[in-house]
Amino acid sequence: MSLRPLIRATLACPALGALSTLAVALPLLLHGQPATAAGPGADPRGAFLAANCANCHGTQGRAEGAMPPLAGRPAAQTVLAMRQFRDGQRPATLMHQIARGYRDDEVAAIAAYFEAQK
């Protein structure tokens, strides 16, 4: 079962907010690919927010294609890249739109999650 249609639909409708994140994360959790926490004191939202990245960057940030993997990437690099996408300082086809949908604290949670996925 491919999750791509579900993920595409959630990206196309940002008004779904937390519900869309849960809709994407739940199948990943149920199919034996649990989203793990970033560590003690980590923001628990990181794994759920990061599930939206799976369509392009692979489950748990382990991309197997043209997109760069996010697993193990230093959090500061991810935060900087997301700010650059959001502010139009980095070229993108979709990321500039996606990055605008996250608050700074959400980006930090996503970045911490991916940094822990080594």
C-alpha positions as CSV (number, residue, x, y, z in Angstrom):
1,M,0.0,0.0,0.0
2,S,1.5,3.3,-1.1
3,L,1.2,6.3,1.2
4,R,2.1,8.8,-1.6
5,P,-1.6,9.7,-2.4
6,L,-2.4,10.3,1.2
7,I,0.7,12.4,1.8
8,R,0.1,14.4,-1.4
9,A,-3.4,15.1,-0.3
10,T,-2.3,16.3,3.1
11,L,0.3,18.6,1.6
12,A,-2.3,20.1,-0.7
13,C,-4.6,21.0,2.2
14,P,-2.7,22.7,4.9
15,A,-5.9,23.6,6.7
16,L,-6.1,20.0,8.0
17,G,-3.2,20.8,10.4
18,A,-2.6,18.3,13.1
19,L,-5.2,16.0,11.7
20,S,-3.3,15.6,8.4
21,T,-0.1,14.9,10.4
22,L,-1.8,12.2,12.3
23,A,-3.3,10.7,9.2
24,V,0.2,10.4,7.7
25,A,1.9,9.2,10.9
26,L,-0.6,6.6,11.9
27,P,-0.1,4.2,8.9
28,L,3.7,4.5,9.4
29,L,3.3,3.5,13.0
30,L,0.9,0.6,12.2
31,H,3.0,-0.9,9.5
32,G,6.0,-1.6,11.7
33,Q,7.9,1.6,10.9
34,P,7.6,3.4,14.2
35,A,8.7,7.0,14.5
36,T,11.2,7.1,17.3
37,A,11.7,10.1,19.6
38,A,14.8,12.2,19.3
39,G,15.9,11.5,22.9
40,P,15.3,12.6,26.5
41,G,13.6,15.9,26.6
42,A,12.8,15.9,22.9
43,D,9.7,17.5,21.6
44,P,7.2,14.6,21.1
45,R,5.7,16.4,18.1
46,G,8.9,15.9,16.1
47,A,8.2,12.4,14.9
48,F,4.6,13.2,13.9
49,L,5.5,16.5,12.1
50,A,8.4,14.7,10.4
51,A,6.0,12.1,9.0
52,N,5.0,14.7,6.4
53,C,8.5,14.6,5.0
54,A,8.4,10.9,4.2
55,N,6.9,11.2,0.7
56,C,10.1,12.9,-0.6
57,H,12.8,12.3,2.0
58,G,11.9,8.7,2.9
59,T,10.6,7.1,6.1
60,Q,12.5,8.4,9.1
61,G,14.5,10.6,6.7
62,R,16.2,7.8,4.9
63,A,15.7,8.8,1.3
64,E,16.5,6.4,-1.5
65,G,16.3,8.7,-4.6
66,A,17.1,12.1,-5.8
67,M,16.0,13.9,-2.6
68,P,18.6,14.3,0.1
69,P,18.3,12.1,3.2
70,L,17.5,14.0,6.4
71,A,18.4,11.2,8.9
72,G,21.4,12.1,11.0
73,R,21.6,15.6,9.5
74,P,22.6,18.2,12.2
75,A,19.5,20.0,13.4
76,A,21.0,23.4,12.8
77,Q,21.4,22.6,9.1
78,T,17.8,21.6,8.8
79,V,16.6,24.6,10.7
80,L,18.7,26.9,8.4
81,A,17.5,25.2,5.2
82,M,13.8,25.5,6.3
83,R,14.3,29.2,7.1
84,Q,15.9,29.7,3.7
85,F,13.1,27.9,1.9
86,R,10.5,29.9,3.8
87,D,12.1,33.2,3.2
88,G,12.8,32.6,-0.5
89,Q,16.5,32.6,-0.1
90,R,17.0,29.0,-1.4
91,P,15.6,27.7,-4.7
92,A,12.8,25.1,-4.5
93,T,9.9,23.7,-6.4
94,L,7.8,22.7,-3.3
95,M,9.8,23.3,-0.2
96,H,9.2,27.1,-0.1
97,Q,5.5,26.4,0.2
98,I,5.9,23.5,2.7
99,A,8.3,25.5,4.9
100,R,5.8,28.3,5.3
101,G,3.4,25.9,7.0
102,Y,5.6,25.4,10.0
103,R,6.3,27.6,13.0
104,D,9.8,27.9,14.3
105,D,9.2,25.6,17.2
106,E,7.8,23.0,14.9
107,V,10.8,23.2,12.6
108,A,13.1,22.8,15.6
109,A,11.1,19.7,16.6
110,I,11.4,18.2,13.1
111,A,15.1,19.0,12.9
112,A,15.8,17.4,16.3
113,Y,13.9,14.3,15.3
114,F,15.9,13.8,12.0
115,E,19.2,14.5,13.7
116,A,18.5,11.6,16.1
117,Q,17.7,9.2,13.2
118,K,21.2,7.9,12.6
